[in-house]
Amino acid sequence: MTPRWRRLSGGAVAVASALAVPAQASAATNGALDLQCPGLGPGDYAAVEATARAELSEVHGWDLDVVIACGVAATIVRVRSGVGPPVQRPVPGALDEGSSLDELLAALQALITEARLAARDAEPLDPEDIPPPDPPRHLVRAGHRPDYRFALLAGLDGEMWSAPYGPAVGPRAGVRVARNYDWSVELDGGFLSGTQSTEGLGATSVQATLRVDFPLPYHFRIGFAGDARVVMAASNAGTSPSQQVGTTMGSILLTRYTLRVDRFELSVGPQAELFFRPVVVLVQGAELFRLPTLTAGLSLEAVAEFAE
């Protein structure tokens, strides 16, 4: 007598036999099936094979490798899709009843889906789909950053003139063009007036300045500039002539400590200017005022960007 675990139900055998012919015909294009069930009789073996091949044909399983290993206590079903990792599941009991064949079919369907998902996750990316590495931060240029920024500026300057006359202070204003946060070019104009006078003499310097700045570490900037000046001196003591005018040009070296918040910038720092020639005011042959060849000063400047 054939053992119980070697018999499938008559209904299962009939259904499997009906599917066997088309399933076997499409086996070449529907993956590989390894049925490791030497203990099954020919009819039962054919029923299990036909059921598995019919399912592979239904899901177009050309990419699948299926192993069904029969045992007395359980049947192991293992499925692998392409280069993905294999997945497996036990089907409890022996293939001796129609219900066991139904459980085998359900396990096979679930494992096919699981194996294809695992293969998709394991598939290497196409080199064309791999994004390039991020460039170093100092080479990154944000897409929204403008090439050039325009700003208005206003400042207050103090400068030491001749010792008897004392310091001079005055405002200035202008425009600035900056290339990102690299260099900047500034054009401004202003005046300086002496805060003290000797023998009733007053002096005012009107100037225009062209300046180029470059960034340094720790919020510092260094700048080089050239300016042209008109110096006007007037006597209030009734001497003759009552007013004199002199002109000169100079070269400026300056440094600034800068604080920036969004579009606004505040800077402060010293500067030194070397004139091509001094300006001397003579009253009745006597020197009453001199703008020396070398001056030192201090500047406070505020900048507000208005266009990009």
Helices and strands as residue ranges (DSSP letters): G 4-6, H 10-25, G 27-29, E 32-36, H 42-58, E 64-69, E 74-81, E 87-92, H 98-122, G 127-129, G 137-139, E 148-160, E 167-179, E 184-194, E 201-215, E 220-235, E 243-261, E 264-275, E 279-283, E 286-291, E 294-307
